[in-house]
Amino acid sequence: MGRGWRWLRYLGRIRILIFLLGIVVIFLILARQRWEFLLGILIFIVALLGSVMLHELGHFLTAKRFGMKVTQFFVGFGKTLWSTFRGETEYGIKALPFGGFVKITGMTSIEDVDVADEPRSFRNQPGWQRIIVLAAGSFMHFVLAFVLLFLVAVGIGQAANSNQISSVATCVPANANALKSANPCTGHVAKSPAELAGLKPNDKIVSIAGRPTATWKELHKALAAQKAGVPVPMVVERDGRTIHLDVALAVIPGRSTPYLGVTPTVVYQPTGFVGGVSYAGNQFANTLTGSASAIAKLPAAIPDLFAKNRSTTAAGQVSSVYGVGQVTGDVVAAALPWQAKASVVLLLIASLNIFVGAFNLLPLLPLDGGHLAVVIFERIRAWFNRVRGRPDPGLVDIQRLVPLSLLVFALLVGLGTLLIAADILNPVHFPV
């Protein structure tokens, strides 16, 4: 085996090495954070490592299914802490729990393989089988993401505003811009209609002017149909009792709908199996499109990674494993309902898996997509030669691609390091 290829085999774990760098940096900040944030970071790390192992499991299962010789399946890297043999495969745990790996015999044309093992080597199998084995890693990322999105829909549900009051505004903001500000009641402003009418948190608005308001959408439509300043009959349910009120809605300059001054309670409405599949499919497609867009914009985003206005540029749309870990910690530590926390965390993990799965399919060695491109090129070249009555030229000489692979590896590690540095020194803060 050539020296360059021995290096390339280790460089082929590029995704693990970048993840490792991010995780190490995350650990450096743990001592200064409260326990909720630490729990979020821990959840993210476990999910990240689980995703990586699931990726390797995809390669492992498909290689085994096609009769290829798989000699190792390990969790982690470095020194072996424990291992055992089951048949011809060694299963074990390494000292550094930062991913894992599967070793399949004869992955390339220049790997030294025992003559007895050659018939079962990866390189000796039909092209379609090799393609499936190589694509299985990303496929597992996609399956995990789809399952998580499905669980969000059927287990937690989608957030929707209800007719139950979460909070009551104390004032009528001076204008529409003030209404959107963090402190809408700054200055001398009148009391809100809801405050004057005696509405309270947890009240349910049953009807307005005789129009049923079982949902927030119906409530908003009923308010839009009223005239400001004119008392409007309202039926409210409070602690199981029905209360009849008269409320005179207010006018806010720049706002078309008369103002009541209440904030709705967010409820989560789980869906059925069909709805869950539909939701997961739509979310998956949107995230995949967004991932492709983020990858395409990555070169243009680099100059703005350390800009003051990063969040308003393309650089605000890309993040490292460190940045995603930070967001996960922030979400778990935020004052949100458990459904909101669980939904956001699961969506983050699903999005990460979709991005990693798509990125890993890029036709660049040492990524799986690069190996896929090599196999596809071999089969196309074999087909052309067969049409012309020529013999199959066989496998591509990977040794000639080692320098290019080393360059890609260096670029990816450099990009990963740059993104982590940007997320530490110039983070993008997302509202949670």
Contacts in CASP RR format, 6 or more apart in sequence:
PFRMAT RR
TARGET T0000
AUTHOR 0000-0000-0000
METHOD contacts of the structure
MODEL  1
MGRGWRWLRYLGRIRILIFLLGIVVIFLILARQRWEFLLGILIFIVALLG
SVMLHELGHFLTAKRFGMKVTQFFVGFGKTLWSTFRGETEYGIKALPFGG
FVKITGMTSIEDVDVADEPRSFRNQPGWQRIIVLAAGSFMHFVLAFVLLF
LVAVGIGQAANSNQISSVATCVPANANALKSANPCTGHVAKSPAELAGLK
PNDKIVSIAGRPTATWKELHKALAAQKAGVPVPMVVERDGRTIHLDVALA
VIPGRSTPYLGVTPTVVYQPTGFVGGVSYAGNQFANTLTGSASAIAKLPA
AIPDLFAKNRSTTAAGQVSSVYGVGQVTGDVVAAALPWQAKASVVLLLIA
SLNIFVGAFNLLPLLPLDGGHLAVVIFERIRAWFNRVRGRPDPGLVDIQR
LVPLSLLVFALLVGLGTLLIAADILNPVHFPV
1 110 0 8 1.000
1 111 0 8 1.000
1 112 0 8 1.000
2 110 0 8 1.000
2 399 0 8 1.000
4 399 0 8 1.000
4 402 0 8 1.000
5 108 0 8 1.000
5 110 0 8 1.000
5 111 0 8 1.000
5 398 0 8 1.000
5 399 0 8 1.000
5 402 0 8 1.000
7 402 0 8 1.000
7 406 0 8 1.000
8 365 0 8 1.000
8 366 0 8 1.000
8 398 0 8 1.000
8 402 0 8 1.000
8 405 0 8 1.000
8 406 0 8 1.000
9 107 0 8 1.000
11 366 0 8 1.000
11 405 0 8 1.000
11 406 0 8 1.000
11 409 0 8 1.000
12 366 0 8 1.000
12 367 0 8 1.000
12 405 0 8 1.000
12 409 0 8 1.000
13 77 0 8 1.000
13 100 0 8 1.000
13 101 0 8 1.000
14 366 0 8 1.000
14 367 0 8 1.000
14 409 0 8 1.000
14 412 0 8 1.000
14 413 0 8 1.000
15 52 0 8 1.000
15 55 0 8 1.000
15 356 0 8 1.000
15 360 0 8 1.000
15 367 0 8 1.000
16 52 0 8 1.000
16 77 0 8 1.000
16 98 0 8 1.000
16 99 0 8 1.000
16 100 0 8 1.000
16 101 0 8 1.000
17 413 0 8 1.000
18 321 0 8 1.000
18 412 0 8 1.000
18 413 0 8 1.000
18 416 0 8 1.000
19 48 0 8 1.000
19 52 0 8 1.000
19 98 0 8 1.000
19 99 0 8 1.000
19 321 0 8 1.000
20 96 0 8 1.000
20 98 0 8 1.000
20 99 0 8 1.000
21 321 0 8 1.000
21 413 0 8 1.000
21 416 0 8 1.000
21 417 0 8 1.000
21 420 0 8 1.000
22 320 0 8 1.000
22 321 0 8 1.000
22 322 0 8 1.000
22 420 0 8 1.000
23 45 0 8 1.000
23 48 0 8 1.000
23 98 0 8 1.000
23 321 0 8 1.000
25 322 0 8 1.000
25 420 0 8 1.000
25 424 0 8 1.000
26 41 0 8 1.000
26 45 0 8 1.000
26 321 0 8 1.000
26 322 0 8 1.000
26 325 0 8 1.000
26 326 0 8 1.000
30 38 0 8 1.000
30 41 0 8 1.000
33 41 0 8 1.000
34 333 0 8 1.000
36 329 0 8 1.000
36 332 0 8 1.000
36 333 0 8 1.000
37 329 0 8 1.000
37 330 0 8 1.000
37 332 0 8 1.000
37 333 0 8 1.000
38 329 0 8 1.000
39 329 0 8 1.000
39 332 0 8 1.000
40 325 0 8 1.000
40 328 0 8 1.000
40 329 0 8 1.000
40 331 0 8 1.000
40 332 0 8 1.000
40 333 0 8 1.000
40 345 0 8 1.000
41 325 0 8 1.000
41 328 0 8 1.000
41 329 0 8 1.000
43 328 0 8 1.000
43 329 0 8 1.000
43 332 0 8 1.000
43 345 0 8 1.000
44 324 0 8 1.000
44 325 0 8 1.000
44 328 0 8 1.000
44 329 0 8 1.000
44 345 0 8 1.000
44 348 0 8 1.000
44 349 0 8 1.000
47 349 0 8 1.000
47 352 0 8 1.000
48 321 0 8 1.000
48 352 0 8 1.000
49 97 0 8 1.000
49 98 0 8 1.000
49 99 0 8 1.000
50 99 0 8 1.000
51 141 0 8 1.000
51 144 0 8 1.000
51 349 0 8 1.000
51 352 0 8 1.000
51 353 0 8 1.000
51 356 0 8 1.000
52 99 0 8 1.000
52 100 0 8 1.000
53 75 0 8 1.000
53 99 0 8 1.000
53 100 0 8 1.000
54 137 0 8 1.000
54 140 0 8 1.000
54 141 0 8 1.000
54 144 0 8 1.000
55 137 0 8 1.000
55 138 0 8 1.000
55 140 0 8 1.000
55 141 0 8 1.000
55 356 0 8 1.000
55 357 0 8 1.000
55 360 0 8 1.000
56 73 0 8 1.000
56 99 0 8 1.000
56 100 0 8 1.000
56 101 0 8 1.000
56 102 0 8 1.000
56 137 0 8 1.000
57 102 0 8 1.000
57 140 0 8 1.000
58 136 0 8 1.000
58 137 0 8 1.000
58 139 0 8 1.000
58 140 0 8 1.000
59 102 0 8 1.000
59 104 0 8 1.000
59 133 0 8 1.000
59 134 0 8 1.000
59 136 0 8 1.000
59 137 0 8 1.000
60 70 0 8 1.000
60 73 0 8 1.000
60 102 0 8 1.000
61 136 0 8 1.000
62 132 0 8 1.000
62 133 0 8 1.000
62 136 0 8 1.000
63 70 0 8 1.000
63 102 0 8 1.000
63 104 0 8 1.000
63 122 0 8 1.000
63 133 0 8 1.000
64 70 0 8 1.000
66 125 0 8 1.000
66 129 0 8 1.000
66 132 0 8 1.000
66 133 0 8 1.000
67 120 0 8 1.000
68 104 0 8 1.000
68 105 0 8 1.000
68 120 0 8 1.000
68 121 0 8 1.000
68 122 0 8 1.000
68 125 0 8 1.000
68 129 0 8 1.000
68 133 0 8 1.000
69 88 0 8 1.000
69 104 0 8 1.000
69 105 0 8 1.000
69 117 0 8 1.000
69 120 0 8 1.000
69 121 0 8 1.000
70 88 0 8 1.000
70 89 0 8 1.000
70 102 0 8 1.000
70 103 0 8 1.000
70 104 0 8 1.000
70 105 0 8 1.000
71 88 0 8 1.000
71 89 0 8 1.000
71 90 0 8 1.000
71 103 0 8 1.000
71 104 0 8 1.000
71 105 0 8 1.000
72 89 0 8 1.000
72 90 0 8 1.000
72 91 0 8 1.000
72 101 0 8 1.000
72 102 0 8 1.000
72 103 0 8 1.000
73 89 0 8 1.000
73 90 0 8 1.000
73 91 0 8 1.000
73 92 0 8 1.000
73 101 0 8 1.000
73 102 0 8 1.000
73 103 0 8 1.000
74 80 0 8 1.000
74 83 0 8 1.000
74 90 0 8 1.000
74 91 0 8 1.000
74 92 0 8 1.000
74 93 0 8 1.000
74 94 0 8 1.000
74 100 0 8 1.000
74 101 0 8 1.000
75 92 0 8 1.000
75 93 0 8 1.000
75 94 0 8 1.000
75 97 0 8 1.000
75 99 0 8 1.000
75 100 0 8 1.000
76 93 0 8 1.000
76 94 0 8 1.000
76 95 0 8 1.000
76 96 0 8 1.000
76 97 0 8 1.000
76 98 0 8 1.000
76 99 0 8 1.000
76 100 0 8 1.000
76 101 0 8 1.000
77 94 0 8 1.000
77 95 0 8 1.000
77 96 0 8 1.000
77 98 0 8 1.000
77 99 0 8 1.000
77 100 0 8 1.000
77 101 0 8 1.000
78 94 0 8 1.000
78 95 0 8 1.000
78 96 0 8 1.000
79 94 0 8 1.000
79 95 0 8 1.000
80 92 0 8 1.000
80 93 0 8 1.000
80 94 0 8 1.000
80 95 0 8 1.000
81 92 0 8 1.000
81 93 0 8 1.000
81 94 0 8 1.000
81 95 0 8 1.000
82 92 0 8 1.000
82 93 0 8 1.000
83 90 0 8 1.000
83 91 0 8 1.000
83 92 0 8 1.000
83 93 0 8 1.000
84 90 0 8 1.000
84 91 0 8 1.000
84 92 0 8 1.000
85 91 0 8 1.000
94 100 0 8 1.000
104 122 0 8 1.000
104 133 0 8 1.000
105 111 0 8 1.000
105 113 0 8 1.000
105 117 0 8 1.000
105 120 0 8 1.000
105 121 0 8 1.000
105 122 0 8 1.000
106 113 0 8 1.000
106 121 0 8 1.000
106 122 0 8 1.000
106 123 0 8 1.000
106 124 0 8 1.000
107 122 0 8 1.000
107 123 0 8 1.000
107 371 0 8 1.000
108 123 0 8 1.000
108 395 0 8 1.000
108 398 0 8 1.000
109 123 0 8 1.000
109 395 0 8 1.000
109 396 0 8 1.000
109 397 0 8 1.000
109 398 0 8 1.000
109 399 0 8 1.000
110 397 0 8 1.000
110 398 0 8 1.000
110 399 0 8 1.000
111 121 0 8 1.000
111 123 0 8 1.000
113 121 0 8 1.000
118 124 0 8 1.000
122 130 0 8 1.000
122 133 0 8 1.000
123 130 0 8 1.000
123 395 0 8 1.000
127 375 0 8 1.000
127 378 0 8 1.000
127 379 0 8 1.000
130 375 0 8 1.000
131 372 0 8 1.000
131 375 0 8 1.000
131 376 0 8 1.000
134 368 0 8 1.000
134 369 0 8 1.000
134 371 0 8 1.000
134 372 0 8 1.000
134 375 0 8 1.000
135 361 0 8 1.000
135 368 0 8 1.000
135 372 0 8 1.000
137 357 0 8 1.000
137 360 0 8 1.000
137 368 0 8 1.000
138 356 0 8 1.000
138 357 0 8 1.000
138 358 0 8 1.000
138 360 0 8 1.000
138 361 0 8 1.000
138 368 0 8 1.000
141 353 0 8 1.000
141 354 0 8 1.000
141 356 0 8 1.000
141 357 0 8 1.000
141 360 0 8 1.000
142 284 0 8 1.000
142 353 0 8 1.000
142 354 0 8 1.000
142 357 0 8 1.000
144 350 0 8 1.000
144 353 0 8 1.000
145 284 0 8 1.000
145 287 0 8 1.000
145 349 0 8 1.000
145 350 0 8 1.000
145 351 0 8 1.000
145 353 0 8 1.000
145 354 0 8 1.000
146 280 0 8 1.000
146 281 0 8 1.000
146 284 0 8 1.000
146 350 0 8 1.000
147 280 0 8 1.000
148 346 0 8 1.000
148 347 0 8 1.000
148 349 0 8 1.000
148 350 0 8 1.000
148 353 0 8 1.000
149 279 0 8 1.000
149 280 0 8 1.000
149 281 0 8 1.000
149 283 0 8 1.000
149 284 0 8 1.000
149 346 0 8 1.000
149 347 0 8 1.000
149 350 0 8 1.000
150 276 0 8 1.000
150 277 0 8 1.000
150 279 0 8 1.000
150 280 0 8 1.000
151 346 0 8 1.000
152 279 0 8 1.000
152 280 0 8 1.000
152 342 0 8 1.000
152 343 0 8 1.000
152 346 0 8 1.000
152 347 0 8 1.000
152 350 0 8 1.000
153 270 0 8 1.000
153 271 0 8 1.000
153 272 0 8 1.000
153 275 0 8 1.000
153 276 0 8 1.000
153 279 0 8 1.000
153 280 0 8 1.000
154 270 0 8 1.000
154 271 0 8 1.000
154 272 0 8 1.000
154 273 0 8 1.000
154 275 0 8 1.000
154 276 0 8 1.000
155 270 0 8 1.000
156 268 0 8 1.000
156 270 0 8 1.000
156 339 0 8 1.000
156 342 0 8 1.000
156 343 0 8 1.000
156 346 0 8 1.000
157 268 0 8 1.000
157 269 0 8 1.000
157 270 0 8 1.000
157 271 0 8 1.000
157 339 0 8 1.000
157 343 0 8 1.000
158 268 0 8 1.000
158 269 0 8 1.000
158 271 0 8 1.000
158 279 0 8 1.000
159 266 0 8 1.000
159 267 0 8 1.000
159 268 0 8 1.000
159 339 0 8 1.000
159 340 0 8 1.000
159 343 0 8 1.000
160 215 0 8 1.000
160 216 0 8 1.000
160 266 0 8 1.000
160 267 0 8 1.000
160 268 0 8 1.000
160 269 0 8 1.000
161 215 0 8 1.000
161 216 0 8 1.000
161 217 0 8 1.000
161 264 0 8 1.000
161 265 0 8 1.000
161 266 0 8 1.000
161 267 0 8 1.000
162 204 0 8 1.000
162 215 0 8 1.000
162 216 0 8 1.000
162 264 0 8 1.000
162 265 0 8 1.000
162 266 0 8 1.000
162 267 0 8 1.000
163 204 0 8 1.000
163 205 0 8 1.000
163 206 0 8 1.000
163 213 0 8 1.000
163 214 0 8 1.000
163 215 0 8 1.000
163 216 0 8 1.000
163 218 0 8 1.000
163 219 0 8 1.000
163 264 0 8 1.000
164 202 0 8 1.000
164 203 0 8 1.000
164 204 0 8 1.000
164 205 0 8 1.000
164 264 0 8 1.000
164 265 0 8 1.000
164 267 0 8 1.000
165 194 0 8 1.000
165 199 0 8 1.000
165 200 0 8 1.000
165 201 0 8 1.000
165 202 0 8 1.000
165 203 0 8 1.000
165 204 0 8 1.000
165 205 0 8 1.000
165 262 0 8 1.000
165 263 0 8 1.000
165 264 0 8 1.000
165 265 0 8 1.000
166 201 0 8 1.000
166 262 0 8 1.000
166 263 0 8 1.000
166 264 0 8 1.000
166 265 0 8 1.000
166 266 0 8 1.000
167 201 0 8 1.000
167 262 0 8 1.000
167 263 0 8 1.000
168 192 0 8 1.000
168 194 0 8 1.000
168 195 0 8 1.000
168 198 0 8 1.000
168 199 0 8 1.000
168 200 0 8 1.000
168 201 0 8 1.000
168 261 0 8 1.000
168 262 0 8 1.000
168 263 0 8 1.000
169 184 0 8 1.000
169 185 0 8 1.000
169 192 0 8 1.000
169 194 0 8 1.000
169 195 0 8 1.000
169 261 0 8 1.000
169 262 0 8 1.000
169 263 0 8 1.000
170 185 0 8 1.000
170 191 0 8 1.000
170 192 0 8 1.000
170 195 0 8 1.000
171 184 0 8 1.000
171 185 0 8 1.000
171 189 0 8 1.000
171 190 0 8 1.000
171 191 0 8 1.000
171 192 0 8 1.000
171 195 0 8 1.000
172 189 0 8 1.000
172 190 0 8 1.000
172 191 0 8 1.000
172 192 0 8 1.000
172 193 0 8 1.000
172 250 0 8 1.000
172 252 0 8 1.000
172 259 0 8 1.000
172 261 0 8 1.000
173 179 0 8 1.000
173 181 0 8 1.000
173 184 0 8 1.000
173 185 0 8 1.000
173 189 0 8 1.000
173 252 0 8 1.000
173 259 0 8 1.000
174 187 0 8 1.000
174 189 0 8 1.000
174 252 0 8 1.000
174 253 0 8 1.000
175 252 0 8 1.000
175 253 0 8 1.000
175 254 0 8 1.000
176 252 0 8 1.000
176 253 0 8 1.000
176 254 0 8 1.000
176 255 0 8 1.000
178 184 0 8 1.000
178 186 0 8 1.000
179 252 0 8 1.000
179 255 0 8 1.000
179 259 0 8 1.000
190 250 0 8 1.000
192 250 0 8 1.000
192 259 0 8 1.000
192 260 0 8 1.000
192 261 0 8 1.000
193 247 0 8 1.000
193 248 0 8 1.000
193 249 0 8 1.000
193 250 0 8 1.000
193 259 0 8 1.000
193 260 0 8 1.000
193 261 0 8 1.000
194 247 0 8 1.000
194 260 0 8 1.000
194 261 0 8 1.000
194 262 0 8 1.000
195 261 0 8 1.000
196 247 0 8 1.000
196 248 0 8 1.000
197 234 0 8 1.000
197 245 0 8 1.000
197 246 0 8 1.000
197 247 0 8 1.000
198 245 0 8 1.000
199 236 0 8 1.000
199 245 0 8 1.000
199 247 0 8 1.000
199 262 0 8 1.000
200 238 0 8 1.000
202 238 0 8 1.000
202 265 0 8 1.000
203 236 0 8 1.000
203 237 0 8 1.000
203 238 0 8 1.000
203 243 0 8 1.000
204 236 0 8 1.000
204 237 0 8 1.000
204 238 0 8 1.000
205 213 0 8 1.000
205 219 0 8 1.000
205 234 0 8 1.000
205 235 0 8 1.000
205 236 0 8 1.000
205 262 0 8 1.000
206 212 0 8 1.000
206 213 0 8 1.000
206 214 0 8 1.000
206 235 0 8 1.000
206 236 0 8 1.000
206 237 0 8 1.000
206 242 0 8 1.000
207 213 0 8 1.000
207 222 0 8 1.000
207 234 0 8 1.000
207 235 0 8 1.000
208 219 0 8 1.000
208 222 0 8 1.000
208 223 0 8 1.000
208 226 0 8 1.000
208 232 0 8 1.000
208 233 0 8 1.000
208 234 0 8 1.000
209 222 0 8 1.000
209 225 0 8 1.000
209 226 0 8 1.000
209 232 0 8 1.000
209 233 0 8 1.000
209 234 0 8 1.000
210 233 0 8 1.000
210 235 0 8 1.000
211 218 0 8 1.000
211 221 0 8 1.000
211 222 0 8 1.000
211 225 0 8 1.000
212 218 0 8 1.000
213 219 0 8 1.000
213 222 0 8 1.000
216 264 0 8 1.000
219 264 0 8 1.000
220 257 0 8 1.000
223 249 0 8 1.000
223 257 0 8 1.000
223 258 0 8 1.000
223 260 0 8 1.000
224 256 0 8 1.000
224 257 0 8 1.000
224 258 0 8 1.000
226 232 0 8 1.000
226 249 0 8 1.000
226 258 0 8 1.000
227 249 0 8 1.000
227 258 0 8 1.000
228 248 0 8 1.000
228 249 0 8 1.000
228 250 0 8 1.000
228 251 0 8 1.000
228 258 0 8 1.000
228 259 0 8 1.000
229 248 0 8 1.000
229 249 0 8 1.000
229 250 0 8 1.000
229 251 0 8 1.000
229 258 0 8 1.000
230 248 0 8 1.000
230 249 0 8 1.000
231 246 0 8 1.000
231 247 0 8 1.000
231 248 0 8 1.000
232 246 0 8 1.000
232 247 0 8 1.000
232 248 0 8 1.000
232 249 0 8 1.000
233 244 0 8 1.000
233 245 0 8 1.000
233 246 0 8 1.000
234 244 0 8 1.000
234 245 0 8 1.000
234 246 0 8 1.000
234 247 0 8 1.000
235 242 0 8 1.000
235 243 0 8 1.000
235 244 0 8 1.000
235 245 0 8 1.000
236 242 0 8 1.000
236 243 0 8 1.000
236 244 0 8 1.000
236 245 0 8 1.000
237 243 0 8 1.000
247 260 0 8 1.000
249 258 0 8 1.000
249 259 0 8 1.000
249 260 0 8 1.000
250 258 0 8 1.000
250 259 0 8 1.000
250 260 0 8 1.000
251 258 0 8 1.000
251 259 0 8 1.000
252 259 0 8 1.000
266 337 0 8 1.000
266 340 0 8 1.000
268 337 0 8 1.000
268 339 0 8 1.000
268 343 0 8 1.000
271 279 0 8 1.000
283 347 0 8 1.000
283 350 0 8 1.000
284 350 0 8 1.000
284 354 0 8 1.000
287 350 0 8 1.000
287 351 0 8 1.000
287 354 0 8 1.000
287 355 0 8 1.000
288 354 0 8 1.000
288 358 0 8 1.000
291 351 0 8 1.000
291 354 0 8 1.000
291 355 0 8 1.000
291 358 0 8 1.000
291 359 0 8 1.000
292 358 0 8 1.000
293 317 0 8 1.000
294 317 0 8 1.000
294 318 0 8 1.000
294 355 0 8 1.000
295 358 0 8 1.000
295 359 0 8 1.000
295 362 0 8 1.000
297 314 0 8 1.000
297 317 0 8 1.000
297 318 0 8 1.000
298 318 0 8 1.000
298 415 0 8 1.000
300 314 0 8 1.000
301 313 0 8 1.000
301 314 0 8 1.000
301 315 0 8 1.000
301 316 0 8 1.000
301 317 0 8 1.000
301 318 0 8 1.000
302 315 0 8 1.000
302 415 0 8 1.000
302 418 0 8 1.000
303 315 0 8 1.000
304 310 0 8 1.000
304 313 0 8 1.000
304 314 0 8 1.000
304 315 0 8 1.000
304 316 0 8 1.000
305 315 0 8 1.000
305 418 0 8 1.000
305 419 0 8 1.000
305 422 0 8 1.000
305 426 0 8 1.000
306 422 0 8 1.000
306 425 0 8 1.000
306 426 0 8 1.000
307 313 0 8 1.000
307 315 0 8 1.000
307 426 0 8 1.000
310 316 0 8 1.000
310 422 0 8 1.000
310 426 0 8 1.000
310 428 0 8 1.000
311 428 0 8 1.000
311 429 0 8 1.000
315 422 0 8 1.000
316 428 0 8 1.000
318 419 0 8 1.000
319 327 0 8 1.000
319 419 0 8 1.000
319 423 0 8 1.000
319 428 0 8 1.000
320 416 0 8 1.000
320 419 0 8 1.000
320 420 0 8 1.000
320 422 0 8 1.000
320 423 0 8 1.000
321 420 0 8 1.000
322 419 0 8 1.000
322 420 0 8 1.000
322 423 0 8 1.000
322 424 0 8 1.000
323 420 0 8 1.000
323 423 0 8 1.000
323 427 0 8 1.000
324 348 0 8 1.000
324 352 0 8 1.000
326 423 0 8 1.000
326 427 0 8 1.000
327 348 0 8 1.000
327 430 0 8 1.000
327 432 0 8 1.000
328 345 0 8 1.000
328 348 0 8 1.000
330 430 0 8 1.000
330 432 0 8 1.000
331 341 0 8 1.000
331 344 0 8 1.000
331 345 0 8 1.000
331 348 0 8 1.000
331 432 0 8 1.000
332 341 0 8 1.000
332 345 0 8 1.000
334 341 0 8 1.000
334 432 0 8 1.000
336 344 0 8 1.000
336 432 0 8 1.000
344 432 0 8 1.000
359 367 0 8 1.000
360 367 0 8 1.000
360 368 0 8 1.000
360 369 0 8 1.000
361 367 0 8 1.000
361 368 0 8 1.000
361 369 0 8 1.000
361 372 0 8 1.000
362 369 0 8 1.000
362 370 0 8 1.000
363 369 0 8 1.000
363 370 0 8 1.000
363 372 0 8 1.000
363 373 0 8 1.000
364 370 0 8 1.000
364 408 0 8 1.000
365 371 0 8 1.000
365 374 0 8 1.000
365 401 0 8 1.000
365 404 0 8 1.000
365 405 0 8 1.000
365 408 0 8 1.000
366 405 0 8 1.000
366 408 0 8 1.000
366 409 0 8 1.000
367 408 0 8 1.000
374 396 0 8 1.000
374 398 0 8 1.000
374 401 0 8 1.000
377 396 0 8 1.000
378 394 0 8 1.000
378 395 0 8 1.000
378 396 0 8 1.000
381 393 0 8 1.000
382 392 0 8 1.000
382 393 0 8 1.000
382 394 0 8 1.000
385 391 0 8 1.000
385 392 0 8 1.000
385 393 0 8 1.000
386 392 0 8 1.000
END
